[in-house]
Amino acid sequence: MSVAGPSVELPSAGEVKGQGERKRTRAPREERDARKEAKRKAQDDAAAALALLPPQPAQDDAPTTDPWAWYPLADPTALTCPVIFSPDSLYCFIAAGATVKIYTVANAQLLSTLTLTPPPQASDAAVTAADSPKRRTKVSCLIINPDNPLQLIVGGLDGLLRLWDYREGTLLRTLDLGDPIQHLCAHASLPNQVFVALVTTPPPGEESAAAVRKPKQRGGAHDDVDAGEAKAGVYAISLKPQALAKTGAGTTNPTSANATFPRTPSRRMRLAQPRVVRALAVSPSGAFLISLNPGTVNICQTRHLNQGFATQLDSTDTLTCLAFHPTESYFATGNARGQIRLWYGVLDGIDAAKSKDEVKSLTVTGPAGTTEPKTSTAVFHWHAHPVASLAFTPNGAYLLSGGEEAVMVLWQLHSGHREFVPRLGAPIVTLSVTNSVHAEQQVVARLRDGTVIFVGSQKLKISHTISGIKADPVRLSDLTNRPSVRVPLAIEPLTKSLVVSAGHPSSLQFYSPSDDSQVLEVEISPSNRVAGVGKPIEPTRVERVAFSVPASKNGKGERKGEYWMATSDVWENGDFAVERQLKFWRHRADGSGFTLATRVDRPHDSAITSLSFSPSTDSPLLLTTSTDGRIKVWAFVGDSWRCRTSLEYRSFAPVDAAWSHDGSMFAVAHARSVTLWSLASNTLLHSFPCAAISPATNVEFIGEEGTILLAGGKHGTMTWDLLSYEETFSMALDIQNIATRPQSSSFIATERALPSSSHTVPSSSAFVIDLAPTVPTTTAHHLPFPIRQATWLPTLVPLSPTDISLAVINARGEVVLVGDAVANAFAVPTKASRLPSASTGQSRLFDEIFGAAEKTPATSSAAEKAPKRERAMPKSLAALDAPSHTLPAPRLLWKTMLGAFAVGGNKSDEKEKRDGPEGMDVDEDESAVEARPHLVFSPVESLAEIFKARMTLGPGSASPRKVAR
């Protein structure tokens, strides 16, 4: 079925073949036209079947399957893009999907967001809600323009190079390079020029084959190179566009003059053929450009670009990353064995060489025909996994490295001494260091789960963390091949946060979609987060999570935040017995997190299929079902949770369960029936046969009063009226998941993934079914990915009662927001705001954010209008206006400090001053004016003792330096 809609009976292969046999006498063209007509008719029948119970509408009025808007919360594309900083190290730039977020380095506060928009030539019909720029355009690399430190150059996977004024949030220019941009670098000595690595487009069919191709196992040189890695060519691109073409009237097209209109660069030079490029960087001097391949270091002299990468240094190990020393002429590389190699003298030798023969003489032939450098190298080795990133500190004294161990290593270059910042939470992907002069330097690590961590260079402690939703792409790729693995998905009742798996499957994260921030992370089962070099360790996985309704504080309906969370986790290994645990967590009243209250080992003999709390706020009950055939009700008794009731129905395995709105009964779905149970008597009330949709997979209570029982299965969905126990609705559809709208008679049924010939990835459809009208209505929406799980998302405020907002998990395990409310929330891209400016000597960041302080109105008194004379620093204290390390010992300064004050003597001295020397008469008023600003301290000996005590220098004590010795 190519058109999303209810299941209809399509002609079978035998029927189509039979029709072809009866029409063999037709011409081939007529036969093709007949097949197209039959296919079109089948699609029309599928669209018409959407009406179901109501009369069939006319063909023009048949419902269509327009794409539904969707927005991925985590995008692994930008993880390999390092965090960069403004020249003054006040701001940092972080690539996130189709946006560049600008944060302050001091406190990690979001100031502005630069959003990549599609070019203006894309018509409105081409840019639909499902084909939004947030999905089509993704940031892959970014740098500060070395010619203008107030400009940001952003490269995207759409092949467009954008030049931004990041302080004003204005797009200045857009250049079209044609192919996705993988790497980007530039240097101030090469004005209006950048170097890029452009991904070559694979032939049709090769891309899908590379996506499923597995990497080779380690063992030899370059064996761990992923066969699916894209190849990229290296180019030198001019930032100046070609002149605009003029129209017939002699004027340029106003659309072409728009900054968002992609223009062709005026100069483009290819430097290398397409190959796997791991890194592309320019040396600090601007003399060399290095392209790092898995087995080769390719060096190009920027003054001889026409010669390309004339020097190649082969490596017996697979190279992974590259970093230049900021002040000296050498560079460092990391490899897949966890080694860091410092290449000394290579660049100096190439610079001094006058011919290609001299350049080739810098290397010698090694084993197996490899080329090794003659110059000296040094090797640092601590990592057990491949080195993912390298970064030198601005002064060049230290080297930072990180990888899959989730440990940042600080190497002291002259001694080889190392320090560690362990347990960062996820593997390190990139490392960056600020070049701050007046503040503590910050090391910014970007982790594989999307978290950005700021580490202070002095104490090596985490100072700030920027975290949205955590998603590890490597662990998510494992879920693609394991569709039966269950992942948690729920809504936290108090803050309406989305609860899903964290970067590690043994933890849960609470994510706020409206703020795009992580509220809380709870480790459900402690486990090893760093795998060994050999076979990966199977982690403990959280499969299900459920929340009780928070208790009411008073009659006003306010919540006091006390409620329960239940989780089920499992650890499976083929060589050991399966371990399952059911845990009950109490939410702290202060809202700081959850505390483990009860752990139940082996709550069921086999896998748990459902987990749900009753709607009671005072004494909630937990209902669990399992494939062992048991239905259990758990209650909090005393100080722990215990099993209150254990039921079963004809040894049928229950697959799902749900509570009624008042909590007086619960329904359980089995393969061919749905049973209704009474909580008070623990007896079976009724059994509803559902063989028509067998096997059943979902059950829910819907309706404003919860009087409708809904069941969904592989072959459709059906409902019953609980007052009469009669069937009221049925629909033929392959149900994957059902999401209900709270206190409503409408629900969303997601269809199981259907392969499509026009997509390399299977697609699916979602059907919004409303049972409130006399004739139920059905609306179909298309989604370009399969859905694993779905739940109603109440966080985003709908604009109308008919808007639908869902949180779904696709087949790859990624969390995606879907629906009309999502489209309304993300339809307008986040506007860039003007960054705060700083005045000389004083930061105006506070005034820009919160407004300038109100000035005190001026008074008209003569004293305030009189000019104020600034008090100059005494000459005796001018020597103290210097750095502390240049000043002498404190014990030598106290006499100088004391001399800065005018110390008065006895009365005879004062009389002598008034009379003047040798009996000279002095004006009484003038003497008083001169003596007024002076301070008189007496006695002098006491003042000296005070100074000595303040500086911990007693009488006759030695200098601090000698005491320390």
N, C-alpha and C positions, 0 to 999 in steps of 0.2 A: 504494500500500500504506500504509494509515494506521497499522497496528500494526507496530512494528519487529520484524523477523524475517528469516529467509532468504527469498530470492526465490522466489515461487510464481507459477504461471500463473493470472492473474486473467482474468475474462471481458473480452473486448475490447469496444470501443464498439459494433462491429457486432453482436456477440452479444447485448449488452444491448438494443440497439435492436430486434433481431429478436424477442426475448422480448416486448418491449412491443407489437410489431405483432401478435403472435399473441394478445395479451390485451387488444385494444382494446375488447372488449365489456364489460370490467370497469368498475366504477364508479371515479371518480378516487381516492377514498379507499382502495379496495382496491389500486389500482395503486401508490399511495405506500407502502402497507404491504408490498407485494411487493418493491418496490425496497429498502426498509429491511432486509427479511429476506435479500435477496440480498447486500447489503453486509455484513450481520452474518455470513453464512455465509463470505464471502470472508475476513473477518478471522479467523474461527475456523480456516479452512484455513491461513492464514499462521502462526498461533500453533502449530498442530499440526505444521507443517513444521520447526519448530525441533528436533524430535527426530531428524530425519535418519535415521541408520542404525539406531538402536534401534527397537523396536516402538512404534507410535503409542500414547501414553498416553491415558487418559480425558480428557474435556474439562475436568474440574475440576482435573486434574493438569498441564495444559498450561502451559509456562513463560510467564511474563508479562514485559512490557517495563517494569519499574519504572524511574523516572528515576534516573540515576546522579548521585552527588554531584559537584559541580564548584565550583572557587573561582578567580575571576579574580585574577591577580597585580597588575594595574594597572587603576586606575579613573580615567578622566579627569574624572569628575563633580566631584571635590573640588579640581581644580586652580585653579579661579577663586575659591576660598575663601582669603582672606589668612591668613597666620600671625598670631596674636594673642598677647599677653603678659599675664602676671599684673601687678597694679599695682606690685609691687616688682621686676619684670623679672627674677625668678629663674627662671621657667618660661615656656615657649612651648607653644602648643597648635596642632597640625597636624591637619587633617582628612584622613582616608585611608579612602575607601570607607565602610563602616559603623562606623568607629571614629574616635575622637579620641585621638591620641597626645600624651602630655605629655613634653617633653624639658627638660633644664636648658639655660639660655642660656649658661652658662659653658663647658661642655664638650660640649654636644649629646648627653647620655646619656639614653636612654629610661628613664623612671621609672614610668609608669603608662599604661594604655590603657583608655579609656572606650568600651564597646561598646554600640551601639544594638540593642536586642532588640525583637521583635515584641510587640504588645499581648497581654494574657492572653486576650482573647476568641477569638483564633485557635486553633482546635482542633488537636490533634496530627495529625489526618488532613489538615488544610489545610496545615500547615507540614511539608513533606517535606524530605528531604535535598537535593533539587535546588532547592527553593524556600526556601533558608536565609535568615536575616535578613541575612547578609553581602551578599546580592545584592538582596533586596527593599528594604532600608533603607539609604539612603546619606546621608551628611552633605553638606549644601549650603552652610551658613553657620553661624557661631558668633561670639558676643561674650561679654565679661565683663559680668555683671549690674552696672549702675552703682549699684544700691541696696545690693548686697552684693558686695564685691570677691572674696569666697571662693566665689562661685557662677558657673557657666558655663551660658549659654543656647545650646542647640544646635538648629538647624533642619534638618529632613530632607526628602528628596523624597517620603517617605511621608505628608507633611502633618502630622507630629507635631512639636510644640515641647517639648523636654525641658529641665528645669532640674536641674543637677548641682551637688553639693558636690564640687568637683574635688580638694580636699585629702584628703577621706575616701574619694573614689571612690564616692559614694552618689547614686543617682537620687532626687530630691526630688519631682518633679512632672512630669506629662505632659499636655499640652494638644493637643486635636485641632482643627486648623484646616481640615481637609477637603481642601485642595489642596496640591500640592508647594510648598515654601517656597524662593524663589529668593534673596531678600535679607533682611537682618535688621539693625536698628539700634535704639538706645535712648539715653537721657540721664538723668543723675541728677536733673535738675529735673523730670522727668516720672516719678514713682515708679510702680512696678507697671504699666508700660506699655511696649510695644515697637511698632515699626513694621515691617511685613513686606510683601514683594511675593509674592503667591500666583499661581502659574501656573494659567491657566484651562485646563480640559480641552477639547481640540479635538473637534469632532463626529466620529463614526465614519467612518473612511476618510481624514479630513483629515491625521491624524498620519503615516500611511504615505506620503501624497503629499508632505507637507512634508519628509520625511526624504530623498527622492530629488531634491527640487527644488534646482537649483543657484543659488548667489548671482549677483547681477548683476555685470557688469563695472564697474570704476570709470570715472569720467569726469564725472559731474554730482553735484549735491548729493544726498547720502544714497543714491547708487547702489550702494554696497558693503554695504548692509544685507542680511543674509541673510534670504531669504524664509522660511526654515524656523525663524527665531527664535521662541521661545515668547512669548506675550503674558501679562502679569501685571498684576493689580490691586493697588493699594496700600491697606493697611488699618492701622488702629490697633487693637491687641489688648491686652486686659488680661491680666496674668499671674495674676490671681486666678480660680480656676475657679468655676463655678456650684455651689450647694449640692447635696450628694448627696441623691438621692431616698431616702426611707425605705420600708422594707418594711411589710407589714401588721402586723408585731409592733412597729412603731415604732422599729426599728433600721435602720441603713444596711447595705447589702450589703458584706461584707468585701472582695470582689473589687474593688468600685468604690473602696474606700479605698486600694488598692494604688498605689504610686507609678508603676508601669508601666501602670496602667489609664488610657487617654486620657479626659480630661474636657473638657467644653466651656468655653471662656473666658466669664467673666461679662459681658464687654463687647467688642463688635466693631463698628468703624465703618469704612466704606469711604470712602477719600479720593480715589481716582482710578479711572477706568474702565480695563479691561484694555488695555495697550499694551506695546510692547517697552521693558523697563526695563534699562538698562545699569548703573546704580548707584543706591543709595539710602543717604543719609547725613544725620545730624543735625549742625548746627553746634556748635562747642565750647561756645557759650553756651546751647545748647538752645532758642534762639528760632526757628530755621528748620529745616525739613525739605526736602531737595532730592531730587527724582526725576529722574534723567538719562535722557532718551530719545535716540534717534539724532539727532534734529534739534532738540531742545528742552530747555531747562533749566527745570524746573517747580519753583516755590518756594512753600512753604506755611508760614504762621506757626503755630507750635505753640500759641499762645494763642488762635488762631481756627481750630481744626481743622474746625469745621463749615463753613467757607468753602472747604475743600479747597485745591488748588493754584491760588491766585488769580492768581499772577504767572507769566508764561511768557516766556522769552527765547529767541527763535529763532536758529538758527545756520545759516549757509550751508554749513558743513562737517559731516560726520557725527561726532558726539561719541562718545567711547569710554570715558572714565574721569573720575573726579571726586575732589577732595581739598580739605578745608577747612584754612585756615591756623590754627594752634593758638592764636594770641594776638590776631591782628587780624581784622577783620570783612570778609574776602574769601575767595574760593575759586578753585581752578584746575581747568581742564578740558583734556583731551587730545582730539585729533580724528584722523581717519583719514589726514590729510595729514602727520602727524608734528609738528603744532604744539601748543604749550602756551599757553593763554590764561589770564591772571590777571584776574579780574573784580573791580575795585575799586569801592567805593561802592554797589554794587547792594543789598547787605543793609542798609546804613545808610539808604539812601533808602526802602526798603520799611518799615523800622522807624519812620522819621519820618513816613511818609505816614499821613494820617488818614482817607482814603477810597479807594475803588477807582479813582476818577478820578485821584487823585494817584499811585497805583501805576501806572496805565497811562501817565501822563505821563513815567515814567522811561525809556520806550522811544520810538523813532521808527520809521517805516515805511521799510524799506530796499528794495533792488531785488527785483523779483518778489514784492512784498507781504510780505517777511520783516520781522521786528521786530528792531531792533538797539538795544543799550543806549546811553543818552546819556552815561553815566559812562565814565571813562577805563578802558582795558584795556591790558595789556602782553602781547606775544607773544614766546615763546621758540621757536626752531626749530632742531633738529639732526637729529631722526629722519627717516629716509626712509620708514619704514613706520608704520602706525598706532601711537599711543602706547597701550600696554596698561595701564600702571599709573602712578599718581602718589602721592607721600607726602612730607609736610613733616617736617623734623626737629623734635623737641620744642621747641627754642628759636625756631623759625620763621625761622632765618637761611638755611636751605638747602631746596631742593626736589629730590627724587629722581624720576627718570623711567626707564622701561625699556620695551622692546618686542621686536620680532622680530629686531632686530640683535644680540641677546644681549649688549648693552652697557648697563651702568648708568651714567647721567649724573647728576652732582651739580652743581646750579645754585646759584650764590651770588646771592641775590635782589637785593641792593642794587647789585651791579655787573654782573650777567649773566655773570660768569666761570664756566666749567664745567670739571669734572674727570671722568675716565672710569675705569670699571672694565671693561675689555674681555674678550672671549672667555670668557664664563661657561659656554659649552658648549651652550646651548639658548635659545630665545626666553624672555624674561621675561614672566610672567603677572601676578604680584602683587608688591608691595613693602611692607615694614613696617619700622618703626624702634622700637627699645626706648627706654624712658624711664628708663634707668639713671642714677643720680646718683653712686654710688661706684665704678662700673666703666665701662670703655669702652663707648660706645653701639655696638650692633650693628645693621646693616642686613640684613634677612632677605629674600632674593629667592626666590620660588617659580618654578621654570622649567617649561616646557611638557612636558618629559619626566618630570616628577615629582620632580626633584631640588630640595632645599632648601639654599641656600647662605647662610652667615653671613659678612658682610664687616665688618671693623672700621672704624669711622668715622675713626680717627686716621690710620692708614697706608693705608686703602683696599685692604687685602689680605684674601684669603679666609682665615678662621680655622677654620671648621668646615664640614662637608658632611654632610647626611643624604640618603642615596640608597638606595632599594630597587631594584626593577627599573625601568629606564628605558623609556618608551614614549611616543612623540610621537603624539597623536591625529590631528594633521593629516596626518602621513606615513602613518599606518595607514589613514586613510580613502582614501588613494590606492590601497592594495592591494585594497580592496573591489572596485574597478572593473577590477582586473588580476589575475584568478585564476591566470593562468599564471606569474606572477612567483614565483620560488622564494625562500624565506627560510630561513636557517640554523637548525638545531635539533640539539643534541648534548649529551652529558654529559661533563664533564671528568673523566678517570679518577682523578686524585689526590685532589681535594677533593670529588668528586661534585657539583660545581656545575653549574647549568643554563646552557648557552651559547646565547644567542640574539642577535638584532640589538639594538644599543643604540638610543638616541634618534635617531641618524643611521644610515642603512643602510650606510654605509661602515665602521662600527665594530662590534665584538663586545663583549658584556658577559658577565661570569661572575657569576651570581646564585646565592645560597644560599637556597633556600626555607625551610629550618629557622630561619635567623636573620633572614630578610626583609631582606637587605642585599646590596649589590653588593660582590663580592670583587675584581674587576679589570675594567678596560676597555682594549681593545687597538684602536688605529686601524689597520685593515688597509690602507686606501688614503686618503691625505690628499686632502681635497676641500673645496670651498667650502661652508660650512654656512649662509651667509646668502644668500638669493636676492635678485635685483634686484626693482625695482618692477614690471617688466613680466612676461614669461613666466618661470615658475620654471625653475631650472636642474636638469637631470636629473642626479642624483648617481650615483656609482659604488656598486653594490650588491654586497654579499657574498652569494653564493648558497648555498655549501656549506662545511662545516667538518668535519674528521675528526681524531681523536687516535690516536696509537699507544699501546701498553701501556707504562707506566713500567717501567724496568729494575729488577731486584732488587738490593738492596744486599748481602745475605748469604743464607745458607741459611734464615734465619727468615722470609723472605718480605717483609722490610721494603723499602719503596720509597725510592729516593734522589732522586726528583723529576726525573730526566732523561728527557724524551720529546719527541715531535714533534707539531706541529699543522700541518695542511695546509688551506689556504683557496683557494677559487676566487671571483673577483670579475669583474664585467662592467660595462662602460659602454656604453649604447646611446643613440644619437641618430639620428633619421631622416636627418639631413643629413650624417652622418659614418659612417665604417666602425666596426663593433663592435670594441671592445677587450676582450680576455679575458686574465686572468693567473692563473697557478697559483703560489702562494707556500708555502714551507716555513719554519716557525718553530721554533726550538729553545727549549725551556723552560729557563730559568735554574735552576742547581742550588740557588740560595738562595731560589727560589720567588717572586722579585720580579716575574716577568713573562716575556715571550717576546721573542726576538731574531730578526729576519729573517735567514735563512741563504741561501735561494735564491729567486730570482724567475724564473719561466718565462713569457715572453711568447708568446702564441698556442700553448698546449699542444696544442690540437686546432683543427681547421678550423671547427668549429661548436660548439654548446652542449654543455657537460659535463653528463652525466646522472647520474653517481654518483662517489663519492669515498670510499675505505675503505682503512684500514691493515691489514696482516697482523698476526696475534696475536704475532709474534715480539718479544721484548724487547731482544735484542742488535742485530739488524740488520733493522728493520722495512722492509717494502716497501709502496708505495702503488699501489693499483689505480684507474685512471680509465677511464671509458667516455664515449663521445660520440655524438651523432647523425651524425657523419661516418662511422660504422661501425667506428672503430678502438677497440681494447682495449689500453691501455698499462699497463705495470708500471714503476714508478719506484724507483730504488735510490740510496742515499747512497754516492757514490764519491769518495774523496779528501776534498775540502772542499765539495762541492756535490752536489745531487740531479740525476740524469740519467735519461733514459729507457732502461730495460734491455731491454724487449721490447715489440713492437707487433704485435698480432694482429687478425684480422678473421674473420667467419664469414659466407660467402656474401653479402657486402655487406648483411647485415641490420644495422640500426641497434640497438645495445644500449641498453637503457633503465635497467638496474640491475645491480649486481654485489655479491657477498658472498664472504668468505673462509670456509673450513672452520675448525673449532675448532683443528686442529693446524697450519693454514697450509700444508698440502701441496697443496691444490687450491683452486680458486675457481669459482664459478658465475656465469653471465651470463644475464640475461633479455633475450630478444628479443620481438618482437611475437607470434610464433606458436610459439616454442620456447624451451627453457632448455638452455644448453650447459654442460658440466662439463669443466674444463681442469686439466691437471697442471702445477704450477709447475716441477718439476724438468726436464721435457722440453718444456714449452710446446706440448703436443699436446692435441688434443681427445679426451677420454675417452668421453663419451656425449652424445647429444642427446635431450632429453625433449620430445616434442610436447605442446603445450598449446593447441591450437586451440579447445578447449571453453571456455577462459576468455579467449580472445584479445580485445583485445591485452593481453599481460602487462605489469605495471607494477612488481612487487616480487618479490624473490627473497631467501630467507634459509635458513641452516642452523639447525635446531632439534633438540631432544633433549639428554639429558644428555651424550651422546658425540658429538653432531652428526651422526648417521647418517640424519637425515631432511631432505630437501630440500623446501622450501616455496616455492610460487609463487602470486602473486595477480594478478588482472586485472580487467578491466571486467565480466566475466560470471561471476566466481567465484574460488575458490581450490582448489588441489589439492596433494598431497604425494606424494613417491616415497621408497622405501627404497633407500638408496645401496648396500646389500649385494646386493640382487637387481635393482635398477633397475625395480621394479614400482610401479605406482600403488597407494597405500594409502588415500587419502581424497580426497574432492571435495565441493564445496559450491557451490551457485548463489547468488552474491551479487555486487553491484556494489562492488568493493573500491576504496577511496580510498587507504588506507594500512595497512601491517602493522607492528605493534610486537611484538617477541619478548621473552619473559621469559628472562633469562640462565640458562643451564644448566637449561633446563626444556623440556618437550615441549608447553607451552601457548603460545598467541600470541593477540594481540588484533587483530582485523580491523575497521577502521572503514568504515562504509558511506558511499558517496557521497551528498551532500545530496539529500534528496527534498522537493519543495515540499509544503506541507500547507495545507489550506483553513482550518484553525483557527489558524494562526500567520502573522503578517506576514513572519517570517523563516524560511527553510527550516531543517528540523531534520535530524538524522542519528541513526544507531544504531551501537553498538559491540558486537561479539560476542566473547566470551571462549571460545576453543575449546581443549579439552584433549585431546591425542591419547594420553596415557598409559594410560587405561583400555582394556580390550578393546573396549568400545564408546565411541568418542569422545563427549564431552559438549559441549554448546553452551549458553551463557547470553547472553541479549540484554539490552542496557541502552540506554535512550533518552537522547539529549542534545539540548537545545533550540537547537543551533547547528551549522552545518556545520563539518567538520574539514578543515583543509588539510594538516597534518602531525601526527605523533604519535611519541613515543618513550617507552621504559620509564624510570621515574623511581626510582632506587634510594635517593634521599636520605631519604624518609620511611620509617620502619621499620614494616613491616606487623605487624599484630597476629596474623595467622594466615597459613599458607602459601597460602591461597586468596585473600588480599587482593590487589587490583590497584591500582597507582598509575602514572598516566601524566602526561606533560606534553604538551599539544597546543597547536597554533596554529589558531585558528578562521579563518573566511573573512575577517575584518577584520584579521587579523594579530596579534591579541591572544594572549598566553600565558595558558593556563588549566591549572590542576591538576585532574585527573579521577581518580576511582576510589574504592575502599573505604578505602584508607589515607589519602586526603585527607579523607574524611568523618570518620575516627577522629581525625585530627589537628586538625581545625577544628570538630568537633561542639560542643565546649564553648567558648563565647566567652571571650576573654582577660579575666581578672578584673582589675578596677581595684585598685590598691594604694594604701595611704595615703602621701601625699607626706611627705618629711622636713620637720620643723619646725625653726625657727631660734630659738636663745635670744638674749637681749639681749647684743649686743656680740660674739657668737661664733657662727659657723655650725655647726649640728649635722648637716649633710648627710653628712659622713664617718662620724659615729657611727651615723646611721640606716641607712646602707648596710652598713657593715662591723662595727658593734657598738661600744659604748663601751669605752674603755680600762680595763683592770683596775686597780683602786685598790690602792695599797700599804697593807698592814695597819699600823695604828697601833701605836706602841711606847708603853711605860709610863714612859719616862724623864722625870725632872722637867724637864729642859731643853726637851723637845718639848712638854710640857704647858703650859709657861709661855706666857703671851700674848706675841705678837710685836708690837713697836711699829713701825708703818709709818714709813718715812723720807720726810718731806715734802720737796717741792721747795724749794730755797733761794729766797728772795725775789728775789735777784739774777738767777736764771734763769727766773723766772716770765714775764718779758717775751718769752721765746723761745717760749712756748706759744701761737703764733698762726700764721696762714697765712704762707707764705714771702714773698708779694708785699707784705705789710704791714710787714715787718721792714726796718730800715735796712741800709745797706751792711755787708758782713762786717767791713771794716776798723775800723768803729766799735764792734764788739761784742766784740772779743777781750779788751779790758780788763775788760768786764763779766763775761765768762766766767772770766777769771783771778781776779776778785774773789770768785767762788763758792768758791774754795779758801782754806783757812787756810794761808798761807805763813809758815813759821817763820823767825826771824832767827838771830843768832849766839848764842853761849853766854851772853854778858852779858845779852841780852834774856831768855833762858830763866831765868837766875837771878833777874832782876827779877820775872818772873812768879811764880816759886816763893815769893819773899819778899813779894810783894805791893807795892802802892804805899806809899811812904814807910815802908818797913820793917815793914809789917803782917804778922803771922804768918798763914800759910795752911795749912790741913790738907793733909798730903801725899797722903792717899788721894783727897781730893776733886779736887785738882789733876790727879792722874794719870787719874782718870776722865774729866775734861773734855778732857784732851789726847789721849786714846787714839783717838778716831775721826778726828782731823785728820790730814791728809797734809802732809808737808813737802817742798817743791820748792826746790832750790838748784842753780845761782843763778837769780835771776828773769830776768836777761837772756837766758839760754839758752832758758827757757820761752817768752819772747816771740818769739824767732826761730823756734821750732818752730811756734807758732800762725800766724805770718806765712807760713811756708813751706807749711803745710797749706792756707792760703787763697790761695796764689799771690800774695801781696802783699808784695813786697820792700820794703826801706827806701826811703821816699820815693816809692813807686809811686803812680800815680793810681788813682782808683776804676774798677771794671770798666766802668761806663757810659761814662766818658770814654775809656777805652782802646778800647772798641768803636767809638766815633766816629772 
